[in-house]
Amino acid sequence: MTKRLMLVAASISLFSAVAAATPSTDADPDSNSQTPSRQESETDKDDPVFAALPSRPYTNRPVYKGRTEVMTIRIDHQFDAAEQSKVLKAIAEWNHVLNGHIRFDVSAVAFGVGASQSAPPASASSGTWVIAHAAGRGPDRGNAGDALAVTQRTPGGGLMILYDDAIGSADLGNIVLHELGHVLGLGHDRVTRLMSTNYLSDRQGCVDEETVKALAALRKLPIDQLNWCSLPPVSSEK
């Protein structure tokens, strides 16, 4: 079996594994199912995953106190401590942007643990997503080269695969930040900083205003209650 076929087989196996590990739900994974008020369910920015304000320049609007859509995330146990830190920072950055309208909750049970240790499905969650670690290179994108990551919906949630060899020295945190945009339903968009088709290195490590506007339109969220970074738009940069 060639290396490419082995990679495809491994990806298929990983998709099958996450489908089995993802709790089933009667809700459409694309729907905006919601939980009780944040005032009843959590303590706003006292939650360290929700709270960590990015070091980059972001707006800081009052936290929305209404109903929150919760998306549960399980992080692959194969990530080392430094990699986990970058993944968690990207999640915290998006939670600051989403400002209580939608929230990523990280499961205490890592992906890849034994079935007997798995946590029961969270009834408040609109779906469970797995952020998975994969050796080798991602799928071939032709002239664009190998994909650094792939994000795909599955029944009851979805899967983000990050490919070690393809990522190389690229910033893992920036890549996760971009892929979480896909988790939220955004596609590639040349107008935005974050969701540009090709990674823009440090210039992309930011949930920019154009990305937030696109998300607000897609999810029917009030733009004046969301946060974004205050860096110049892509079109003004050389």
SVG drawing of the C-alpha trace seen along z (x, -y; Angstrom):
<svg xmlns="http://www.w3.org/2000/svg" viewBox="-34 -50 43 52">
<polyline fill="none" stroke="black" stroke-width="0.4" points="0.0,0.0 1.4,-3.4 1.9,-6.2 -1.0,-8.1 -3.3,-5.2 -2.3,-4.5 -3.1,-8.2 -6.5,-7.9 -7.2,-4.7 -6.1,-6.3 -8.4,-9.3 -11.4,-7.0 -10.6,-5.1 -10.4,-8.4 -13.8,-9.6 -15.3,-6.2 -13.9,-6.5 -15.2,-10.0 -18.6,-9.1 -18.7,-6.3 -17.4,-8.6 -19.8,-11.5 -23.1,-11.4 -26.1,-11.0 -28.7,-13.8 -32.0,-14.4 -31.1,-18.0 -29.7,-19.0 -26.0,-19.6 -26.3,-22.8 -29.1,-24.1 -28.8,-26.7 -30.2,-24.7 -29.8,-26.5 -29.3,-26.0 -30.8,-27.8 -29.7,-31.3 -25.9,-31.7 -27.0,-33.3 -28.3,-29.8 -25.6,-27.7 -22.1,-29.3 -20.2,-32.2 -19.4,-34.3 -15.7,-35.1 -14.8,-33.4 -14.6,-30.2 -10.9,-30.0 -11.7,-28.6 -14.2,-31.3 -12.3,-34.0 -8.7,-34.1 -8.6,-37.5 -6.3,-37.4 -3.1,-39.3 -3.9,-40.8 -6.1,-43.9 -9.7,-42.9 -12.9,-44.8 -14.4,-43.9 -18.1,-44.3 -20.3,-43.4 -21.0,-39.6 -24.4,-38.6 -26.6,-37.2 -29.3,-35.4 -29.5,-31.9 -26.3,-30.2 -25.6,-27.6 -23.0,-25.2 -20.6,-23.2 -18.6,-20.5 -15.0,-19.9 -12.9,-16.8 -9.2,-17.3 -7.0,-14.4 -4.9,-13.0 -1.9,-12.7 -1.3,-16.5 1.6,-17.4 1.2,-20.1 2.5,-23.0 0.1,-21.9 -2.8,-21.6 -2.1,-25.1 -2.3,-26.5 -5.5,-24.7 -7.1,-26.0 -6.0,-29.5 -7.6,-29.4 -10.8,-28.2 -10.7,-30.9 -10.1,-33.5 -13.2,-32.4 -15.3,-32.3 -14.3,-36.0 -15.4,-36.8 -18.7,-34.9 -19.3,-36.7 -21.9,-34.3 -24.1,-33.8 -22.2,-30.6 -19.7,-28.9 -17.1,-26.1 -16.9,-23.9 -13.9,-21.6 -14.7,-18.1 -12.7,-16.9 -12.5,-13.6 -9.8,-13.6 -10.5,-12.0 -8.9,-8.5 -9.5,-7.4 -11.1,-4.0 -14.8,-3.8 -15.3,-3.1 -13.8,-6.5 -16.0,-8.4 -18.3,-11.1 -22.0,-10.8 -23.4,-13.0 -24.1,-16.5 -27.8,-17.2 -27.2,-20.9 -24.8,-20.6 -25.7,-21.1 -23.0,-18.7 -19.6,-17.3 -16.5,-18.1 -13.2,-16.3 -9.9,-18.0 -7.7,-15.1 -3.9,-14.7 -2.7,-12.8 0.8,-11.8 1.8,-12.4 0.6,-14.9 -3.0,-15.9 -4.9,-15.4 -3.3,-16.7 -4.9,-20.0 -3.1,-20.1 -1.3,-23.4 -2.2,-24.5 -0.1,-21.7 -1.1,-19.3 -3.9,-20.4 -2.6,-21.3 -6.0,-20.4 -9.4,-19.1 -12.7,-19.9 -15.7,-17.7 -19.2,-17.4 -20.4,-14.0 -23.7,-13.0 -24.0,-14.9 -21.0,-17.1 -17.8,-16.8 -14.1,-16.3 -11.1,-18.5 -7.9,-16.7 -4.5,-18.4 -1.7,-16.9 1.8,-16.9 4.0,-16.8 2.0,-19.3 1.8,-21.9 5.6,-21.7 6.7,-25.1 3.4,-26.8 1.5,-28.2 -0.8,-25.5 -2.9,-28.0 -3.6,-30.1 -4.5,-27.0 -7.0,-25.9 -8.4,-29.4 -9.1,-29.2 -10.5,-25.7 -12.9,-26.7 -14.3,-29.2 -15.2,-26.2 -16.7,-24.5 -19.0,-27.5 -20.1,-27.1 -17.8,-29.7 -16.2,-28.9 -13.1,-30.3 -13.3,-34.0 -10.6,-36.2 -12.1,-39.3 -11.5,-38.2 -8.2,-37.9 -8.9,-34.6 -10.9,-32.7 -8.6,-33.4 -8.0,-30.3 -4.3,-30.2 -2.8,-30.7 -1.3,-34.2 1.1,-33.3 1.0,-35.8 -1.3,-38.2 -4.0,-35.5 -3.9,-34.8 -6.8,-37.0 -10.6,-36.9 -11.0,-40.0 -14.1,-42.2 -14.9,-40.9 -14.9,-37.3 -17.2,-38.3 -19.6,-40.1 -19.8,-37.0 -20.5,-34.8 -23.2,-37.3 -24.9,-37.2 -24.7,-33.4 -25.9,-32.7 -28.2,-35.8 -26.3,-37.2 -26.2,-40.9 -22.9,-42.2 -22.8,-44.9 -22.8,-42.2 -19.8,-40.3 -16.0,-41.1 -13.3,-41.1 -9.6,-42.1 -8.8,-45.7 -6.1,-45.0 -6.3,-46.5 -8.4,-44.6 -6.5,-42.4 -7.3,-44.7 -5.3,-47.6 -2.2,-45.5 0.6,-44.9"/>
</svg>
